[in-house]
Amino acid sequence: MTSAPVSVPALNTSRSQELFSAAQTLMPGGVSSPVRAFRSVDGDPIVFDRVKGAYAWDVDGNRYIDYIGSWGPAICGHAHPKVIGALRNALGKGTSFGAPCALENQLAEMVIDAVPSVEMVRFVNSGTEACMSVLRLMRAFTGREKLIKFEGCYHGHADMFLVKAGSGVATLGLPDSPGVPRSTTASTLTAPYNDLEAVKRLFAENPGEIAGVILEPVVGNAGFLPPEPGFLEGLREITAENGALLTFDEVMTGFRISYGGAQAKFGITPDLTTLGKVIGGGLPVGAYGGRAEIMAMVAPAGPMYQAGTLSGNPLAMTAGIHTLELLRQSGTYEKLEATTSRLLAGILAAGRDAGLPICGGSISAMFGFFLCDGPVRNFEQAKAADTKRFGKLHRAMLERGVYLAPSAFEAGFTSLAHTDEDIDITLEAFRDCFAAIA
């Protein structure tokens, strides 16, 4: 039997509403990235003023326990004093050089030492840019054009990836995107996540034409979807047998589910890897890397062109270096695992106690749940989740000071800054809110 939900004062967001109203006359939809608009949770966005540790404050002075962490980078907590101190020192030397700097070498060595597949790395400015570049590299190295991606996996907003892309596209209920020529996506083949037989069929139907397979090894852009036993191993075997490349998009999972990413966690080494988020410590950054013989194709070492004025800038390199130094300290990932597993177990128990259909999972500092019966193994099954009820849950949690991703199709993130007390408060809020929406 569930207890009656606790009444809480209405959340005052008048300043946020005022700013968002003005923003809609200045920017498309009032935001710089679609999911921030809160449309899938039937509300208006909260406008942030500042962040620190596990918390965010809005412009109305409300404080929230934050489980987005700037969509993943804030794994050590927002505005960590070591990272901020290093950035202050770096600022005194200039914000961008447009020339090589020693910090690039330092962060490159750290990435290469940590990530099993990476023998050489190229820094860029976003996850989208990293994935766009790695696709060009896969095609250049193999001399083939076609690509396999998985339904619900999001690899940035480049044209060739906006095919069954999940995440913001699904959240807004849009077609994969107007403005994307059919010719651009004609070479993009799709399969359900966790379905090896579908991948085998695509290779059989397109012999000698597929450059490679790209996927999120743990999906975070269709909700939290882990790989089933044998799935990643099967992809490694299939691509090797067909002379194709395997790319792990670890923009989200890199340095989050283990220091060496999903590939270290599961013991599967891809040919290429994309990274972002954590390796920038909260500043815009991306990277792609892999076997040296493949990376030798990238200009100026080879003929595949890719460039960027702000790539490897000293601020992003500084933030990344100091974030990784914090993460490689003893006990870091054990702490993250304990925090996240306790949170997820409590969420599932609270939902079930309220009589709601609910399922979910977590790995290290990444988690997610669906308001539906499980298990959920792919994006098609994820779409059965009750998004209307999730919208009510999202608002109710905001009113209790907990900030969740404003979409039923996004993973959540914990950090080293989240305390036992934060988890206690969060789970109490979930119990109240589940009772209110049951």
C-alpha positions as CSV (number, residue, x, y, z in Angstrom):
1,M,0.0,0.0,0.0
2,T,1.4,3.4,-1.0
3,S,1.4,6.5,1.2
4,A,-0.4,9.6,0.0
5,P,1.9,12.0,-1.9
6,V,3.3,14.9,0.1
7,S,2.0,18.4,-0.9
8,V,4.8,20.8,-2.0
9,P,4.6,24.5,-2.8
10,A,4.3,25.4,-6.4
11,L,7.6,26.0,-8.1
12,N,8.2,29.7,-8.8
13,T,9.8,29.9,-12.3
14,S,8.5,33.3,-13.3
15,R,12.0,34.6,-14.3
16,S,12.7,31.5,-16.3
17,Q,9.3,31.9,-18.1
18,E,10.1,35.6,-18.8
19,L,13.5,34.7,-20.3
20,F,12.2,31.8,-22.4
21,S,9.4,34.0,-23.8
22,A,12.0,36.5,-24.9
23,A,14.3,33.8,-26.2
24,Q,11.6,32.5,-28.6
25,T,11.8,35.8,-30.5
26,L,15.6,35.5,-30.7
27,M,16.3,31.8,-31.4
28,P,14.4,29.0,-33.1
29,G,12.1,27.5,-30.4
30,G,13.9,29.7,-27.8
31,V,16.8,27.3,-27.4
32,S,20.2,26.3,-28.9
33,S,19.5,22.6,-28.8
34,P,16.0,21.0,-29.3
35,V,15.6,18.8,-26.2
36,R,16.1,21.8,-24.0
37,A,12.8,23.2,-25.0
38,F,10.9,20.7,-22.7
39,R,8.3,20.0,-25.4
40,S,8.2,16.3,-24.7
41,V,7.4,16.9,-21.0
42,D,4.7,19.5,-21.8
43,G,6.4,22.4,-20.0
44,D,8.7,25.3,-20.4
45,P,12.4,25.0,-19.8
46,I,14.2,26.0,-16.6
47,V,16.8,28.7,-17.3
48,F,20.0,28.0,-15.3
49,D,22.0,30.6,-13.5
50,R,24.9,28.6,-12.1
51,V,26.0,25.1,-11.3
52,K,28.3,23.6,-8.6
53,G,29.0,20.0,-7.6
54,A,25.8,17.9,-7.9
55,Y,23.5,21.0,-8.0
56,A,22.1,23.5,-10.4
57,W,20.4,26.8,-9.6
58,D,17.9,28.5,-11.8
59,V,17.4,32.3,-12.4
60,D,14.6,32.2,-9.8
61,G,16.9,30.9,-7.1
62,N,15.6,27.3,-7.0
63,R,18.1,24.6,-6.4
64,Y,18.0,21.2,-8.1
65,I,19.9,17.9,-7.7
66,D,21.1,17.5,-11.2
67,Y,21.1,14.2,-13.0
68,I,22.0,15.5,-16.4
69,G,25.5,16.9,-15.7
70,S,25.6,19.0,-18.9
71,W,24.5,15.9,-20.7
72,G,27.5,13.9,-19.4
73,P,30.7,15.9,-19.1
74,A,30.3,16.8,-15.4
75,I,31.3,13.4,-14.1
76,C,33.4,14.9,-11.3
77,G,30.7,17.4,-10.5
78,H,30.0,20.8,-11.9
79,A,32.8,23.4,-11.6
80,H,35.2,21.2,-9.9
81,P,37.8,23.4,-8.1
82,K,40.8,21.6,-9.6
83,V,39.4,22.0,-13.1
84,I,38.3,25.6,-12.6
85,G,41.7,26.6,-11.1
86,A,43.5,25.1,-14.0
87,L,41.3,26.9,-16.4
88,R,41.9,30.2,-14.7
89,N,45.7,29.7,-15.2
90,A,45.2,28.7,-18.8
91,L,43.1,31.8,-19.5
92,G,46.0,34.0,-18.7
93,K,47.9,32.5,-21.6
94,G,45.1,33.0,-24.2
95,T,41.9,31.2,-25.2
96,S,42.9,29.9,-28.6
97,F,46.2,29.6,-30.4
98,G,45.2,28.2,-33.9
99,A,48.6,26.4,-33.6
100,P,49.9,23.3,-31.8
101,C,50.2,23.4,-28.1
102,A,51.9,21.0,-25.6
103,L,48.6,20.3,-23.9
104,E,47.4,18.4,-27.0
105,N,50.2,16.0,-26.5
106,Q,49.4,15.5,-22.9
107,L,45.7,14.8,-23.4
108,A,46.4,12.6,-26.4
109,E,48.8,10.5,-24.4
110,M,46.1,10.1,-21.6
111,V,43.5,9.0,-24.1
112,I,45.8,6.6,-25.9
113,D,46.9,5.0,-22.6
114,A,43.3,4.6,-21.5
115,V,41.2,3.6,-24.5
116,P,42.2,0.1,-25.9
117,S,41.4,0.9,-29.6
118,V,43.2,4.2,-29.8
119,E,46.8,4.3,-31.1
120,M,46.5,7.8,-32.5
121,V,43.9,10.5,-31.9
122,R,42.6,13.7,-33.6
123,F,40.9,16.3,-31.5
124,V,37.8,18.2,-32.8
125,N,35.2,20.4,-31.2
126,S,32.1,18.2,-30.8
127,G,30.7,14.7,-30.8
128,T,28.9,15.4,-34.1
129,E,32.2,16.5,-35.7
130,A,33.9,13.4,-34.4
131,C,31.3,11.1,-35.8
132,M,31.1,12.9,-39.1
133,S,34.9,12.7,-39.5
134,V,35.1,9.0,-38.5
135,L,32.5,8.1,-41.1
136,R,34.6,9.9,-43.8
137,L,37.6,8.0,-42.5
138,M,35.8,4.6,-42.6
139,R,34.9,5.2,-46.2
140,A,38.4,6.5,-47.1
141,F,40.2,3.5,-45.6
142,T,37.9,0.8,-47.0
143,G,37.1,2.4,-50.3
144,R,33.4,1.6,-49.6
145,E,30.4,3.9,-49.2
146,K,27.7,2.1,-47.1
147,L,27.3,2.4,-43.4
148,I,25.3,0.4,-40.8
149,K,23.9,2.2,-37.8
150,F,21.3,1.1,-35.3
151,E,17.8,2.4,-34.7
152,G,17.7,4.9,-31.8
153,C,21.5,5.4,-31.8
154,Y,22.3,9.1,-32.2
155,H,25.7,10.1,-33.7
156,G,25.2,13.8,-34.0
157,H,23.2,15.9,-36.5
158,A,25.2,15.3,-39.6
159,D,23.0,14.5,-42.6
160,M,24.0,10.8,-43.0
161,F,23.3,10.0,-39.4
162,L,19.7,11.4,-39.3
163,V,18.2,8.0,-40.1
164,K,16.2,6.5,-37.2
165,A,18.3,8.6,-35.0
166,G,16.3,8.5,-31.7
167,S,17.0,11.1,-29.1
168,G,15.8,14.6,-29.9
169,V,14.3,13.6,-33.2
170,A,12.0,11.1,-31.4
171,T,11.4,13.4,-28.5
172,L,10.0,16.1,-30.8
173,G,8.0,13.6,-33.0
174,L,9.7,14.9,-36.2
175,P,10.6,13.0,-39.3
176,D,14.3,12.2,-39.3
177,S,14.8,15.7,-40.8
178,P,13.7,17.9,-43.6
179,G,16.6,19.3,-45.5
180,V,18.5,16.0,-45.6
181,P,18.8,14.8,-49.3
182,R,17.8,11.2,-50.0
183,S,21.1,10.8,-51.8
184,T,23.0,11.6,-48.5
185,T,21.2,8.9,-46.5
186,A,20.9,6.3,-49.3
187,S,24.1,4.7,-48.1
188,T,23.0,4.5,-44.5
189,L,21.6,1.1,-43.6
190,T,19.8,0.5,-40.3
191,A,19.2,-2.4,-38.0
192,P,17.6,-2.9,-34.6
193,Y,20.0,-2.6,-31.7
194,N,20.9,-6.0,-30.1
195,D,19.9,-7.8,-33.4
196,L,22.9,-9.6,-34.9
197,E,20.8,-11.5,-37.5
198,A,19.7,-8.2,-39.0
199,V,23.3,-7.1,-39.3
200,K,24.2,-10.4,-41.0
201,R,21.4,-9.9,-43.5
202,L,22.6,-6.4,-44.4
203,F,26.1,-7.7,-45.1
204,A,24.7,-10.5,-47.2
205,E,22.5,-8.1,-49.2
206,N,25.4,-5.6,-49.7
207,P,28.5,-7.8,-50.4
208,G,31.7,-5.8,-50.5
209,E,29.9,-2.5,-50.1
210,I,29.7,-1.8,-46.4
211,A,32.6,0.4,-45.0
212,G,31.7,-0.3,-41.4
213,V,29.3,-0.4,-38.5
214,I,28.9,2.4,-36.0
215,L,27.0,2.2,-32.7
216,E,26.8,3.4,-29.1
217,P,28.1,0.4,-27.3
218,V,25.7,1.3,-24.5
219,V,22.8,3.4,-25.9
220,G,22.0,6.6,-24.1
221,N,20.0,8.4,-26.8
222,A,17.0,6.1,-26.9
223,G,16.9,5.8,-23.1
224,F,19.4,3.5,-21.4
225,L,19.9,0.3,-23.5
226,P,22.8,-2.0,-22.6
227,P,24.2,-4.6,-25.1
228,E,22.9,-8.1,-24.6
229,P,25.6,-10.8,-24.0
230,G,27.3,-11.6,-27.3
231,F,26.1,-8.6,-29.2
232,L,29.3,-6.6,-29.2
233,E,31.3,-9.7,-29.7
234,G,29.2,-10.7,-32.6
235,L,29.6,-7.3,-34.3
236,R,33.4,-7.6,-33.9
237,E,33.3,-11.0,-35.7
238,I,30.9,-10.0,-38.4
239,T,32.8,-6.8,-39.4
240,A,36.2,-8.6,-39.4
241,E,34.8,-11.4,-41.6
242,N,33.5,-8.9,-44.1
243,G,36.5,-6.5,-44.2
244,A,34.5,-3.7,-42.6
245,L,35.4,-1.4,-39.7
246,L,33.8,-1.4,-36.3
247,T,33.4,2.0,-34.7
248,F,32.2,2.6,-31.1
249,D,30.6,6.0,-30.6
250,E,31.8,6.6,-27.0
251,V,31.0,10.3,-26.9
252,M,28.7,9.4,-24.0
253,T,30.2,6.2,-22.6
254,G,33.9,7.2,-22.9
255,F,35.5,7.6,-19.4
256,R,32.0,7.4,-17.9
257,I,31.2,3.7,-17.6
258,S,34.9,2.9,-17.1
259,Y,38.2,4.8,-17.5
260,G,38.7,3.0,-20.8
261,G,35.1,3.4,-21.9
262,A,32.7,0.6,-22.9
263,Q,35.3,-1.2,-24.9
264,A,37.4,-1.7,-21.7
265,K,34.4,-2.5,-19.7
266,F,33.2,-5.3,-22.0
267,G,36.6,-6.3,-23.4
268,I,35.7,-5.7,-27.1
269,T,38.2,-3.6,-29.1
270,P,36.7,-1.7,-32.1
271,D,38.8,-0.4,-35.0
272,L,37.8,3.2,-34.4
273,T,36.3,5.2,-31.5
274,T,34.7,8.6,-31.1
275,L,34.9,10.5,-27.9
276,G,33.6,13.8,-26.4
277,K,31.9,15.2,-23.3
278,V,34.1,13.9,-20.4
279,I,37.4,14.5,-22.2
280,G,36.6,18.2,-22.4
281,G,35.7,18.5,-18.7
282,G,32.7,20.6,-19.6
283,L,34.2,22.6,-22.5
284,P,33.3,21.9,-26.2
285,V,35.4,19.0,-27.4
286,G,35.4,15.8,-29.4
287,A,37.9,13.3,-30.7
288,Y,38.3,10.3,-32.9
289,G,41.0,7.7,-32.9
290,G,41.9,4.1,-33.6
291,R,44.5,1.9,-35.2
292,A,47.6,3.8,-36.4
293,E,47.3,2.4,-39.9
294,I,43.7,3.8,-40.2
295,M,44.5,7.2,-38.6
296,A,47.4,7.6,-41.1
297,M,44.8,8.3,-43.7
298,V,43.9,11.6,-42.0
299,A,45.5,14.9,-43.3
300,P,48.2,16.0,-43.3
301,A,49.6,12.4,-42.8
302,G,47.2,11.1,-45.5
303,P,44.7,12.2,-48.1
304,M,41.5,12.3,-46.0
305,Y,40.9,16.0,-45.2
306,Q,39.5,17.2,-41.9
307,A,40.4,20.5,-40.1
308,G,39.2,22.8,-37.4
309,T,40.3,26.2,-36.2
310,L,39.5,25.6,-32.5
311,S,40.4,21.9,-32.5
312,G,42.8,21.2,-29.6
313,N,42.4,24.6,-28.1
314,P,44.3,25.1,-24.8
315,L,41.1,25.6,-22.6
316,A,39.4,22.4,-23.7
317,M,42.7,20.4,-23.4
318,T,43.3,21.8,-19.9
319,A,39.8,20.9,-18.7
320,G,40.1,17.4,-20.2
321,I,43.5,16.7,-18.7
322,H,42.5,17.7,-15.1
323,T,39.2,15.8,-15.4
324,L,40.9,12.6,-16.4
325,E,43.5,13.1,-13.6
326,L,40.6,13.1,-11.1
327,L,39.0,10.1,-12.7
328,R,42.1,7.8,-12.6
329,Q,42.4,8.1,-8.9
330,S,41.8,4.9,-6.9
331,G,38.2,4.0,-6.1
332,T,36.6,6.5,-8.5
333,Y,34.5,4.1,-10.5
334,E,33.6,1.9,-7.5
335,K,32.1,5.0,-6.0
336,L,30.2,5.9,-9.1
337,E,28.9,2.4,-9.5
338,A,27.7,2.3,-5.9
339,T,26.0,5.7,-6.2
340,T,24.2,4.9,-9.4
341,S,23.2,1.3,-8.6
342,R,21.6,2.5,-5.4
343,L,19.8,5.3,-7.2
344,L,18.4,3.0,-9.9
345,A,17.4,0.2,-7.5
346,G,15.5,2.8,-5.5
347,I,13.8,4.3,-8.5
348,L,12.6,0.9,-9.7
349,A,11.4,-0.1,-6.2
350,A,9.5,3.2,-5.8
351,G,7.8,2.7,-9.2
352,R,6.8,-0.8,-8.4
353,D,5.5,0.1,-5.0
354,A,3.3,2.7,-6.6
355,G,1.9,0.0,-9.0
356,L,3.5,1.4,-12.1
357,P,5.0,-0.6,-14.9
358,I,8.7,0.2,-14.9
359,C,12.1,-1.2,-15.9
360,G,15.6,0.1,-16.3
361,G,19.3,-0.4,-15.7
362,S,22.6,1.2,-14.9
363,I,26.3,0.8,-15.5
364,S,28.8,2.9,-13.5
365,A,27.7,6.5,-13.8
366,M,25.0,6.1,-16.4
367,F,21.4,5.0,-15.8
368,G,17.9,5.0,-17.2
369,F,14.4,3.8,-16.7
370,F,11.2,3.3,-18.8
371,L,7.6,3.6,-17.7
372,C,6.6,0.3,-19.3
373,D,7.0,-3.4,-18.6
374,G,10.4,-4.7,-19.6
375,P,12.9,-5.7,-20.6
376,V,13.5,-3.1,-23.2
377,R,16.3,-4.2,-25.6
378,N,15.9,-1.8,-28.6
379,F,14.4,1.5,-29.6
380,E,11.2,0.0,-31.0
381,Q,10.4,-1.5,-27.6
382,A,11.5,1.8,-25.8
383,K,8.8,3.6,-27.7
384,A,6.2,1.7,-25.7
385,A,7.1,3.7,-22.7
386,D,4.4,6.0,-21.3
387,T,5.8,9.4,-22.3
388,K,2.7,11.3,-21.1
389,R,3.1,9.9,-17.6
390,F,6.9,10.6,-17.8
391,G,6.0,14.3,-18.5
392,K,4.0,14.5,-15.4
393,L,6.8,12.8,-13.4
394,H,9.3,15.2,-14.8
395,R,7.4,18.3,-13.6
396,A,6.6,16.7,-10.2
397,M,10.3,16.0,-9.7
398,L,11.3,19.6,-10.6
399,E,8.9,20.8,-8.0
400,R,10.7,18.6,-5.5
401,G,14.1,19.9,-6.5
402,V,15.3,17.1,-8.8
403,Y,16.4,17.8,-12.4
404,L,16.0,14.9,-14.8
405,A,16.5,14.9,-18.6
406,P,13.4,16.4,-20.2
407,S,12.8,13.4,-22.3
408,A,11.8,9.8,-21.8
409,F,14.5,8.9,-24.4
410,E,17.6,10.1,-22.6
411,A,19.9,8.4,-20.1
412,G,20.7,10.0,-16.8
413,F,24.1,10.7,-15.3
414,T,25.5,10.7,-11.8
415,S,28.8,12.2,-10.6
416,L,31.4,12.0,-7.9
417,A,29.8,15.0,-6.3
418,H,26.4,13.2,-5.6
419,T,26.3,12.3,-1.9
420,D,24.3,9.6,0.0
421,E,22.0,12.4,1.2
422,D,21.4,13.5,-2.4
423,I,20.3,10.0,-3.3
424,D,18.1,9.8,-0.2
425,I,16.4,13.1,-1.1
426,T,16.0,12.0,-4.7
427,L,14.4,8.6,-3.9
428,E,12.0,10.3,-1.4
429,A,11.0,12.6,-4.3
430,F,10.5,9.6,-6.6
431,R,8.3,7.9,-4.1
432,D,6.1,10.9,-3.7
433,C,6.0,11.6,-7.4
434,F,5.2,8.0,-8.5
435,A,2.4,8.0,-6.0
436,A,1.1,11.2,-7.4
437,I,1.0,10.0,-11.0
438,A,-0.1,6.4,-10.4
